[in-house]
Amino acid sequence: MRGSTWTTTTCTLAAAVTLTVAGCGTARDNPRTTGALVGAGTGALVGSAIAGKGNKTEGAAIGAAAGAGGGWLVGNEVDKNDNNDRERARRARDRSYEEYRRDSEYRPYD
């Protein structure tokens, strides 16, 4: 009975942390950290569920470590893509502004 209570408590705590971090407004600001925390929470849940009887804590710890690493890698790729998108948008904005300035220059008589 005691193992069941700890498993339920661990799973509930991991789910609460995961949902809190996932709903955070700073997820866009720091995708690596968000990915690592969500991955750790998810990994802890999965590791605890998969582990054999009497090894739930170890399974949760291993799952959390693996999930954190995987989540960080995913967050890193998301961050790279966001940076590339921002740079691409800045270049397009600059080109558009230069074309507008060139086309709208004052020409008294052509």
LINPE-V307888 format. One record per pair of residues at least 24 apart in sequence whose ideal C-beta (glycine too) atoms are under 7 Angstrom apart, sorted by the first residue. I is the first residue (numbers start at 1). GAP is how many residues later the second one is. Records with the same first field share a line. If there is no record, write none. Layout:
# LINPE-V307888
I: GAP + GAP
This chain:
# LINPE-V307888
3: 53
6: 50
7: 41 + 49
10: 38 + 50
11: 34 + 37
14: 27 + 30 + 31
15: 30
17: 24
18: 24
31: 44 + 47 + 48
32: 40 + 43 + 44 + 47
34: 41
35: 36 + 37 + 39 + 40
36: 32 + 35 + 36 + 39
38: 33
39: 28 + 29 + 31 + 32 + 33
40: 24 + 27 + 28 + 31
42: 25
43: 24 + 25
